[in-house]
């Protein structure tokens, strides 16, 4: 069958439409050229009006009356001058032409690659933020992401650095598991290898995602500007910490927000537990705490690892002992328990007599233990007592006696810690790579940031009591006797060490460890 020819109107329609579009475009260009001065002046008037509204909004209410009176006076003076209104109109048109001389702002919005990334995020969130019963869903496959993402920012590689996400009111944002699923999805879709901070606005039904900058890892050990009873655990982001410390880094000085742990009789979290992976910086933090504690008190160190990490403290003023063996650990911890009881009895007697507590009961005593569970295994093998039960008295009554206990342990030995250590160490620090479940078990809640797999030494999270979870970077406090330590860091630690104790120093010393009899089972 032969094909019938198309009607003439259909065969020539495309050519007529193309000519019509060309004529319309030519007419629009001609009109723009003719009306260009008027368009420029209109644009300038609009910008001047916007600037005036902003100035009026920024003016305090108590100054708006005088400002309005001044403007009215100027208008009255101009109106009374000869040719005043004409000159005012000419001046206004000139200013408008000057303000409107530039081109109009480029249309805001992401480019094609960024639009595709936002659309991908939107499509991925559809199963989490939509239900079949919603008559007008905010999230739907093929929907518009502009309504769900009111604000967004990108870096130079077109990766999201800041994103505000609106979600429906029926989403269970009060459930930790529902939040965790959304946070895990956003972390995967926005780019792994970065830390994200999630802020849930439950009242406004908005989620703000922010990429956190890496914490500084080049801060060496130094004297921190703190009060007695304050210990700097490390440094964090300025989002939740409004205090800063002046730090020295070579010839540079800068202010960095710290994580400050407060101890003493009024502290709500008088003891600290540090947990991490091997090489994560637990010993570094313990050394940093020891150097700060020696400014105002005495330190007793029990090293269960036996690697000599604290040999630099041996024989220093204020260092009572550095024990690396089971016998020495038992003697030292038993002395610490007796010293805690002695301080409590002496302070109680002084109060009953109406006198202040003796000075020897108010000097802080720090008991630092690195991997105490290693002694637990040794004690079981040798048939001797476990040193951990000796910590019960300092942990339970240490706050009133100015005794502080700091325990550092690895994740694989966390289950071996005694119940007393778990119950009374309300200040917690987690260092190194850890899963969300491990962090929640240790800190009591999930951090508002996403943990990453590869972190530098000394990097982790800290939580003091029931407070918020802070990102933490421990100041570099390496072993100065380690050959791998750089000269600058070695010198920084050596400058903080107290002088060596000599036999000529006839200063009163605490009861020696050898004088304490260690009760051992037969």
C-alpha positions as CSV (number, residue, x, y, z in Angstrom):
1,X,0.0,0.0,0.0
2,X,1.4,3.4,-1.0
3,X,1.9,5.9,1.9
4,X,-0.3,9.0,1.8
5,X,1.6,12.3,1.9
6,X,1.5,14.4,5.1
7,X,-0.7,17.5,5.0
8,X,1.1,20.6,4.1
9,X,0.5,22.3,7.4
10,X,2.3,19.4,9.2
11,X,5.2,19.2,6.9
12,X,6.1,22.9,7.1
13,X,5.2,23.4,10.8
14,X,8.7,23.0,12.1
15,X,10.2,25.5,9.8
16,X,7.5,28.1,10.7
17,X,8.1,27.5,14.4
18,X,11.8,28.0,14.0
19,X,11.3,31.3,12.1
20,X,8.9,32.5,14.8
21,X,11.4,31.7,17.6
22,X,14.1,33.6,15.7
23,X,11.9,36.6,15.3
24,X,10.9,36.6,18.9
25,X,14.5,36.3,20.0
26,X,15.5,39.2,17.7
27,X,12.7,41.4,19.1
28,X,13.7,40.6,22.7
29,X,17.3,41.6,22.0
30,X,16.2,44.8,20.4
31,X,13.9,45.6,23.3
32,X,16.7,44.9,25.8
33,X,19.1,47.3,23.9
34,X,16.5,50.0,23.9
35,X,15.4,49.6,27.5
36,X,18.9,48.9,28.9
37,X,19.1,52.3,30.7
38,X,15.7,51.8,32.3
39,X,16.7,48.2,33.3
40,X,20.0,49.4,34.8
41,X,18.3,52.1,36.9
42,X,15.5,49.7,38.0
43,X,18.1,47.2,39.1
44,X,20.0,49.9,41.0
45,X,16.9,51.2,42.8
46,X,16.1,47.6,43.8
47,X,19.6,47.2,45.3
48,X,19.5,50.6,47.1
49,X,16.1,49.6,48.6
50,X,17.5,46.3,49.7
51,X,20.5,48.0,51.3
52,X,18.1,50.5,53.1
53,X,16.0,47.7,54.5
54,X,19.1,45.9,55.7
55,X,20.4,49.1,57.4
56,X,17.0,49.7,59.0
57,X,16.8,46.1,60.3
58,X,20.3,46.3,61.7
59,X,19.6,49.5,63.5
60,X,18.7,49.0,67.2
61,X,15.2,50.0,68.2
62,X,16.3,52.7,70.5
63,X,18.2,54.4,67.7
64,X,15.5,54.2,65.0
65,X,13.6,57.3,66.3
66,X,16.7,59.6,66.0
67,X,17.6,58.1,62.6
68,X,14.0,58.7,61.3
69,X,14.1,62.2,62.5
70,X,17.4,62.8,60.8
71,X,16.1,61.5,57.5
72,X,13.0,63.6,57.7
73,X,15.1,66.7,58.4
74,X,17.2,66.0,55.4
75,X,14.1,65.6,53.2
76,X,12.7,68.8,54.5
77,X,15.9,70.8,53.9
78,X,16.1,69.4,50.3
79,X,12.5,70.2,49.6
80,X,13.0,73.9,50.7
81,X,16.2,74.5,48.7
82,X,15.9,75.9,45.2
83,X,15.9,73.1,42.7
84,X,16.3,70.8,45.6
85,X,13.8,68.1,44.5
86,X,15.2,68.1,41.0
87,X,18.7,67.7,42.2
88,X,17.6,65.0,44.6
89,X,16.0,63.0,41.8
90,X,19.1,63.4,39.6
91,X,21.3,62.3,42.4
92,X,19.1,59.3,43.1
93,X,19.0,58.3,39.4
94,X,22.8,58.6,39.2
95,X,23.3,56.5,42.3
96,X,20.8,53.9,41.0
97,X,22.6,53.8,37.6
98,X,25.9,53.3,39.4
99,X,24.6,50.6,41.6
100,X,22.9,48.8,38.7
101,X,25.8,49.0,36.3
102,X,26.9,45.5,36.9
103,X,25.2,42.5,35.5
104,X,22.6,40.7,37.4
105,X,23.7,38.0,39.7
106,X,24.3,34.6,38.1
107,X,21.5,32.2,38.8
108,X,22.3,30.3,42.0
109,X,22.3,26.6,42.0
110,X,24.7,23.6,41.7
111,X,26.2,22.5,38.4
112,X,25.3,19.3,36.7
113,X,27.6,17.0,38.7
114,X,26.6,18.5,42.0
115,X,22.9,18.3,41.1
116,X,23.4,14.6,40.2
117,X,25.0,14.0,43.6
118,X,22.1,15.8,45.5
119,X,19.6,13.8,43.5
120,X,21.4,10.6,44.3
121,X,21.2,11.5,48.1
122,X,17.6,12.3,47.7
123,X,16.7,9.0,46.0
124,X,18.7,7.1,48.7
125,X,16.7,8.7,51.5
126,X,13.3,7.9,50.0
127,X,13.0,4.5,51.7
128,X,13.8,6.1,55.1
129,X,11.7,9.3,54.9
130,X,8.5,8.1,53.1
131,X,5.5,5.9,53.7
132,X,2.8,4.7,51.5
133,X,0.1,6.4,53.6
134,X,1.6,9.9,53.1
135,X,-0.8,11.7,50.7
136,X,1.8,14.4,49.8
137,X,5.2,12.8,50.4
138,X,8.3,15.0,50.7
139,X,10.4,12.1,49.5
140,X,9.4,10.1,46.4
141,X,11.2,8.5,43.6
142,X,11.7,11.0,40.9
143,X,10.7,13.9,43.2
144,X,12.3,17.3,43.6
145,X,15.3,17.4,45.9
146,X,15.1,21.2,46.2
147,X,12.3,21.0,48.7
148,X,14.2,18.5,50.9
149,X,17.6,20.2,50.8
150,X,17.2,23.9,51.5
151,X,20.9,24.5,52.1
152,X,24.0,22.9,50.8
153,X,27.7,23.5,50.3
154,X,30.4,21.7,48.3
155,X,34.2,21.7,48.3
156,X,36.5,21.9,45.3
157,X,36.0,18.3,44.4
158,X,32.2,18.6,44.4
159,X,31.8,16.7,47.6
160,X,29.2,17.8,50.1
161,X,30.6,19.7,53.1
162,X,27.4,21.1,54.6
163,X,23.8,19.9,54.0
164,X,20.5,20.7,55.7
165,X,17.9,17.9,55.2
166,X,14.2,18.3,55.9
167,X,12.4,15.2,56.9
168,X,8.7,14.4,57.6
169,X,7.3,14.7,61.1
170,X,6.4,11.0,61.3
171,X,10.1,9.9,61.1
172,X,11.1,8.5,64.5
173,X,14.0,10.9,65.1
174,X,14.0,10.1,68.8
175,X,15.1,6.5,68.2
176,X,18.8,5.9,68.1
177,X,18.6,3.0,65.7
178,X,16.6,5.0,63.1
179,X,19.1,7.9,63.4
180,X,22.0,5.5,63.0
181,X,20.6,4.0,59.8
182,X,20.3,7.5,58.2
183,X,23.7,8.6,59.4
184,X,25.3,5.5,58.0
185,X,23.7,6.0,54.6
186,X,24.7,9.7,54.5
187,X,28.3,8.8,55.4
188,X,28.4,6.2,52.6
189,X,26.8,8.5,50.0
190,X,28.6,11.7,50.9
191,X,32.1,10.1,50.8
192,X,33.9,7.9,53.2
193,X,37.2,8.8,54.9
194,X,35.8,12.0,56.4
195,X,34.2,12.6,59.8
196,X,30.6,14.0,59.7
197,X,28.8,15.8,62.5
198,X,25.0,15.2,62.7
199,X,22.7,17.7,64.4
200,X,19.1,16.6,64.7
201,X,16.6,19.4,65.2
202,X,13.6,17.4,66.4
203,X,11.4,20.4,66.7
204,X,12.0,21.7,63.3
205,X,12.4,18.3,61.6
206,X,15.7,19.1,60.1
207,X,19.0,17.3,60.0
208,X,22.2,19.3,59.6
209,X,25.2,17.4,58.2
210,X,28.6,19.0,58.5
211,X,32.1,17.7,57.5
212,X,34.5,18.2,60.4
213,X,38.0,19.5,59.8
214,X,40.8,17.2,61.1
215,X,41.9,17.9,64.6
216,X,45.5,19.2,64.9
217,X,48.0,16.4,65.6
218,X,51.1,18.7,65.9
219,X,50.4,20.0,69.4
220,X,53.3,18.9,71.7
221,X,53.3,18.5,75.5
222,X,53.6,21.9,77.3
223,X,52.4,23.7,80.3
224,X,48.7,24.4,79.9
225,X,47.0,27.4,81.5
226,X,44.8,25.6,83.9
227,X,43.8,25.9,87.6
228,X,44.6,23.3,90.2
229,X,42.3,20.3,89.8
230,X,42.0,20.8,86.0
231,X,43.6,18.3,83.6
232,X,43.7,18.7,79.9
233,X,42.9,15.4,78.2
234,X,43.3,16.8,74.7
235,X,41.7,19.1,72.2
236,X,38.5,19.1,70.3
237,X,36.2,21.1,68.0
238,X,34.8,24.5,69.0
239,X,31.2,23.4,68.5
240,X,30.5,22.4,72.1
241,X,33.5,23.8,74.0
242,X,33.4,27.6,74.4
243,X,36.8,27.8,76.2
244,X,40.2,28.0,74.5
245,X,43.7,27.6,75.7
246,X,46.7,29.6,74.4
247,X,49.2,27.1,73.0
248,X,52.7,27.4,71.7
249,X,53.7,25.5,68.5
250,X,57.3,26.5,67.7
251,X,57.2,30.3,67.1
252,X,53.4,30.2,66.5
253,X,50.8,30.8,69.2
254,X,47.2,29.8,68.7
255,X,44.0,29.2,70.8
256,X,42.6,25.7,70.7
257,X,39.4,24.5,72.5
258,X,40.4,21.8,75.1
259,X,38.7,18.9,76.8
260,X,39.2,19.7,80.5
261,X,38.7,17.1,83.2
262,X,38.1,18.4,86.7
263,X,39.0,16.4,89.8
264,X,38.8,17.1,93.5
265,X,36.2,16.9,96.3
266,X,33.5,18.6,94.2
267,X,34.1,16.6,91.0
268,X,31.2,14.5,89.7
269,X,33.6,12.2,87.8
270,X,36.7,11.9,90.0
271,X,38.2,8.8,88.2
272,X,39.1,8.2,84.5
273,X,39.1,5.1,82.3
274,X,41.0,5.1,79.0
275,X,40.4,2.4,76.5
276,X,42.0,1.9,73.1
277,X,43.7,-0.4,70.6
278,X,47.4,-1.2,70.7
279,X,49.3,1.9,69.5
280,X,46.3,4.2,69.8
281,X,47.9,6.5,72.4
282,X,46.6,5.3,75.8
283,X,50.1,5.4,77.3
284,X,50.7,8.8,75.7
285,X,47.6,10.2,77.4
286,X,48.6,8.5,80.7
287,X,52.0,10.2,80.5
288,X,50.4,13.6,79.7
289,X,48.1,13.2,82.8
290,X,51.1,12.3,84.9
291,X,53.1,15.4,83.9
292,X,50.2,17.7,84.6
293,X,49.5,15.9,88.0
294,X,53.1,16.4,89.2
295,X,52.5,20.2,89.2
296,X,50.3,20.0,92.3
297,X,50.5,16.4,93.7
298,X,52.2,13.0,93.9
299,X,52.0,10.2,91.4
300,X,52.1,6.5,91.7
301,X,52.5,4.5,88.4
302,X,51.7,0.8,87.9
303,X,52.7,-0.4,84.5
304,X,51.1,-3.7,83.6
305,X,52.5,-3.7,80.1
306,X,56.1,-3.9,81.3
307,X,57.5,-2.1,78.3
308,X,59.2,0.7,80.2
309,X,56.9,3.4,78.9
310,X,57.2,5.4,82.2
311,X,60.9,5.0,82.9
312,X,61.3,8.7,82.5
313,X,59.3,9.2,85.7
314,X,61.5,7.0,87.9
315,X,63.2,8.9,90.6
316,X,61.6,12.2,89.9
317,X,60.3,14.6,92.6
318,X,56.7,13.7,93.4
319,X,56.8,10.3,91.8
320,X,56.3,7.8,94.6
321,X,57.0,4.7,92.6
322,X,57.0,3.2,89.1
323,X,56.1,-0.5,89.4
324,X,56.3,-3.0,86.6
325,X,56.2,-6.3,88.6
326,X,53.3,-8.1,90.3
327,X,54.9,-7.9,93.8
328,X,55.5,-4.1,93.5
329,X,52.0,-3.5,92.1
330,X,50.4,-5.4,95.0
331,X,52.5,-3.4,97.5
332,X,51.9,-0.1,95.9
333,X,48.1,-0.5,95.5
334,X,47.8,-1.8,99.1
335,X,49.7,1.3,100.3
336,X,47.3,3.5,98.2
337,X,44.3,1.8,99.9
338,X,45.8,2.4,103.4
339,X,46.7,5.9,102.5
340,X,43.2,6.6,101.4
341,X,41.8,5.3,104.7
342,X,44.4,7.3,106.7
343,X,43.4,10.5,104.9
344,X,39.7,9.9,105.6
345,X,40.3,9.2,109.3
346,X,42.6,12.2,109.7
347,X,40.2,14.6,108.0
348,X,37.3,13.3,110.0
349,X,39.1,13.8,113.3
350,X,40.0,17.3,112.3
351,X,36.5,18.2,111.5
352,X,35.2,16.7,114.7
353,X,37.6,18.9,116.6
354,X,36.6,22.0,114.6
355,X,39.9,22.2,112.8
356,X,40.7,22.3,109.1
357,X,41.9,19.1,107.4
358,X,45.7,18.5,107.7
359,X,47.7,19.6,104.7
360,X,49.0,16.1,104.1
361,X,45.4,14.9,103.5
362,X,44.8,17.7,100.9
363,X,47.8,17.1,98.6
364,X,46.4,15.3,95.5
365,X,47.5,11.7,95.1
366,X,47.3,10.1,91.6
367,X,47.2,6.4,91.0
368,X,47.9,5.6,87.4
369,X,47.5,2.1,86.1
370,X,48.4,0.9,82.6
371,X,46.9,-2.4,81.6
372,X,46.1,-3.8,85.1
373,X,44.4,-6.9,83.6
374,X,47.9,-8.1,82.7
375,X,48.6,-8.6,86.4
376,X,45.3,-10.4,86.7
377,X,46.6,-13.2,84.4
378,X,49.9,-13.3,86.2
379,X,48.2,-13.5,89.6
380,X,46.1,-16.4,88.4
381,X,49.1,-18.2,87.0
382,X,51.2,-17.7,90.2
383,X,48.3,-18.4,92.6
384,X,48.5,-14.9,94.1
385,X,45.9,-12.2,94.7
386,X,44.6,-10.0,92.0
387,X,45.6,-6.3,92.4
388,X,42.3,-5.0,91.0
389,X,40.3,-5.5,94.3
390,X,42.8,-3.2,96.0
391,X,41.5,-0.3,93.9
392,X,38.0,-0.5,95.5
393,X,38.8,1.8,98.4
394,X,40.6,4.5,96.3
395,X,37.8,4.4,93.7
396,X,35.0,4.5,96.2
397,X,36.4,7.0,98.7
398,X,39.1,8.7,96.7
399,X,37.2,11.9,96.0
400,X,36.9,12.9,99.6
401,X,40.5,11.9,100.2
402,X,42.0,13.8,97.2
403,X,42.9,10.4,95.6
404,X,42.4,10.1,91.8
405,X,42.6,6.8,89.9
406,X,43.3,6.6,86.2
407,X,43.1,3.3,84.4
408,X,44.3,2.6,80.9
409,X,43.3,-0.7,79.2
410,X,42.8,-2.2,75.7
411,X,39.5,-3.2,74.2
412,X,40.4,-6.9,74.3
413,X,40.9,-6.7,78.1
414,X,37.9,-4.6,78.9
415,X,35.8,-7.6,80.1
416,X,38.5,-8.5,82.6
417,X,38.3,-5.2,84.5
418,X,36.7,-5.4,87.9
419,X,33.2,-4.1,88.6
420,X,34.6,-1.4,90.9
421,X,36.7,0.1,88.0
422,X,33.7,0.0,85.7
423,X,31.3,1.6,88.2
424,X,33.4,4.4,89.5
425,X,35.3,5.6,86.4
426,X,32.6,7.9,85.1
427,X,35.0,9.9,82.9
428,X,35.7,7.8,79.8
429,X,38.1,8.2,76.8
430,X,38.2,5.9,73.8
431,X,41.2,6.1,71.5
432,X,42.0,4.6,68.1
433,X,39.6,2.9,65.6
434,X,36.5,1.5,67.2
435,X,33.0,0.4,66.1
436,X,29.9,2.3,66.9
437,X,28.8,-0.6,69.3
438,X,32.2,-0.4,71.2
439,X,31.9,3.4,71.6
440,X,28.3,3.1,72.8
441,X,29.2,0.4,75.3
442,X,32.1,2.4,76.7
443,X,30.8,6.0,76.5
444,X,27.1,5.2,77.2
445,X,25.9,6.8,74.0
446,X,26.8,7.1,70.4
447,X,28.9,10.1,69.4
448,X,27.3,12.6,67.1
449,X,30.1,12.1,64.6
450,X,30.9,9.1,62.4
451,X,34.0,7.1,63.5
452,X,36.5,6.4,60.7
453,X,38.7,3.4,60.2
454,X,42.1,5.1,60.0
455,X,43.0,7.7,62.6
456,X,46.3,9.1,63.9
457,X,47.6,8.1,67.3
458,X,45.9,9.9,70.2
459,X,42.7,10.4,68.2
460,X,39.4,9.3,69.8
461,X,36.4,10.4,71.8
462,X,35.9,11.6,75.4
463,X,32.9,11.9,77.6
464,X,32.8,13.3,81.1
465,X,30.0,11.8,83.1
466,X,26.7,12.4,81.4
467,X,28.0,15.2,79.3
468,X,28.3,15.3,75.5
469,X,30.7,13.2,73.6
470,X,33.7,15.2,72.3
471,X,36.1,14.4,69.6
472,X,39.6,14.2,71.1
473,X,43.2,14.6,70.0
474,X,45.7,13.9,72.8
475,X,48.8,16.2,72.9
476,X,51.9,14.4,71.6
477,X,53.7,13.2,74.8
478,X,55.9,10.3,73.7
479,X,58.5,8.4,75.7
480,X,61.6,10.7,75.7
481,X,63.8,7.6,76.0
482,X,62.4,6.0,72.8
483,X,64.7,6.2,69.8
484,X,61.8,6.9,67.4
485,X,60.9,10.1,69.3
486,X,61.8,13.3,67.4
487,X,64.2,15.8,69.1
488,X,61.6,18.5,69.4
489,X,59.0,16.2,71.1
490,X,61.7,14.7,73.3
491,X,62.8,18.1,74.5
492,X,59.3,19.2,75.2
493,X,58.7,16.2,77.5
494,X,62.0,16.5,79.3
495,X,61.3,20.2,80.0
496,X,58.1,19.2,81.8
497,X,59.7,16.5,84.0
498,X,60.4,17.5,87.6
499,X,64.1,17.2,88.8
500,X,65.5,14.0,90.0
501,X,65.3,13.3,93.7
502,X,68.8,13.1,95.4
503,X,69.7,11.5,98.7
504,X,70.6,15.0,100.0
505,X,66.9,16.0,99.8
506,X,65.8,15.5,103.4
507,X,62.2,16.1,102.6
508,X,59.4,14.2,104.3
509,X,58.4,11.3,102.2
510,X,55.3,9.1,102.3
511,X,55.5,5.7,103.9
512,X,57.9,3.6,101.7
513,X,56.4,0.7,99.8
514,X,58.8,-1.8,101.5
515,X,57.3,-1.0,104.9
516,X,53.9,-2.3,103.8
517,X,53.6,-6.1,104.3
518,X,51.9,-7.8,101.4
519,X,49.4,-10.4,102.7
520,X,49.7,-13.4,100.3
521,X,47.8,-16.6,100.5
522,X,49.8,-19.6,101.6
